[in-house]
Amino acid sequence: RLRMERAAALGVMVDEDEGSGGSEKEGNKVNNRADQAKSRKALAAVGTAAAHDKDENKVKREEEEDNNENKEEEEEEEDTDAVAETLLEQAALLKKKRENLTANERAKQQQDDEEARILREASQVQTNALQAASELAKGVVYKKSLPTSWRCPKHVLKEGEQNWEITRKKWHILVEGKDCPPPLKSFRDMKFPTPILDALKERNIKRPTPIQMQGLPVALAGRDMVGIAFTGSGKTMTFSLPLVMISLEEEVRMPLMGGEGPVGIILSPSRELARQTFDVVSAFCAKLNSYILPEHEKRGKQYQKYPTLRTQLLIGGENAREQMEPIRQYGVHNIVATPGRLRDFLKRKNITLDICRYICLDEADRMLDLGFDEEVGEIMNHFSHQRQTLLFSATFPKKFQDFAKNTLVQPLVVNVGRAGAANLDVIQEVEYVKQEAKIVYLLECLQKTAPPVIIFCERKGDVDDIHEYLLLKGVEAVSIHGGKDQEERNEAIKMYKSGLKDVLVATDIAAKGLDFADIQHVINFDMPSEIENYVHRIGRTGRCGKTGVATTFINKSCEETTLLDLKHLLKEAHQRIPPVLMIMDDPVERMRAEAEANGEGGTRGCSFCGGLGHTIG
């Protein structure tokens, strides 16, 4: 506007100057000067107005800036108030929602909160069990799994992830984790050497079980692993064969000298289980050591042997000097041990873990539980480098699964069926027997099937009493428990396995992992206090696809939560549920029914211990 007024005033002056000429110019000189003076005044007025407007604009801009700053401050204060109001509204909303919840929903929410708290505390307590103290102190975190020379066959890789998933679904294999190797349907595809394949044929093992289909490729690829499968599914071979292959690879690369080793370790919770695993590993190593392969004629050699692989058993109750001698003289590739004896050897520096790159915990839930976790942690403290860690068990509660996922390096969880589920090949029979009538009724139960039979008891005294009673009745029986010396325990197991004795009476020392051929019948003289032990006990029969029978005595002395867990376990396995269990008040069943009536998901049992008949709260 100001520019337009100034231009108009200048235009008037120019027009007047051009329009004045000749006599008119001279005649109107005074008038023109007057007009020019007016124009200059008008122009001056315009300039003054412009300056005034400029000052006004400056003042306005300053006022606007001040107003904006004030507005921003006010908005900040309003935002703070809004946040405070929002938090209050949120709290009020949560309170209102909580009031509107049904009793079932409120109980479920409390249960979830309690589960999260307990699982978090459990993980904090046991965080150090699988990590060395030096690694924790230095903040060492391994990002990648250990590399191995094993490679999956190309024809399997060409099948693609979709076909792999079809195979997993067919065999009910569940996998958690990234970049899982494909399941392999034959041992030949796993690239085991000819002696290993021959040894499998001699054992009448023609194709891998579901846990072996997926577990062996994972272990051979060097990945950390949690393996969960029902009893008698072939877990021992799943972690034994990779150990043999790693030892063979290490021996070919650099032969072991006296005092060196081990390359790999398998830890077991009991001496009997450790000896059984040692026998499996030793058999494969012996087959490799004795194998003769014809050479080409032009090379001038008649045969070529695989390198000699040595395995040592380290368990308590036996001469430590005799166990140490082979290690000192020749070095060993594989060690199968109980935690206590291995820890003692490491403390005395009889052996080191400088070249150890593989460690497996059999019955890992027991190994990480109270009693063994400190010994396992002390063993792990002797590692100064990365190693491959494998955890195997038939019962693996969620607390240990979460702990393992947070501790291992890019772990894969391979699960065949629900963790803690009973073997479907076992016919489960539950009978109500009064405490004083148990030992008499035991003889009648022994008539159900042909031998061999195992009888499980909770207390050592009951084992001795039952053993003596059966001997008096003419039954060929042996017994084992923790109070007997190792030589006596070994002799009892040997006689029972060879068929010289028909009945084995034992505590839970024989419940986990032990593999007895063709056991027909398992009798639980006492119902164990934890449902996990029940699953392991009945898993001594019905192995490798064979059918077995499990009879369990219950009475009013049994814990109610354990009986409810048993009831749901029988229901899950489609077994007959006795009336005494059917009439029990079942809060989990009631909550599940209410949830289903409201269109919600039912309760999933206790995530802390895996029991289906109670909740963690």
Order of alpha helices (4+ residues) and beta strands (2+ residues): alpha-alpha-alpha-alpha-alpha-alpha-alpha-beta-alpha-alpha-beta-alpha-beta-alpha-beta-beta-beta-alpha-beta-alpha-beta-alpha-alpha-beta-alpha-beta-beta-alpha-beta-alpha-beta-alpha-beta-beta-alpha-beta-alpha-alpha-alpha
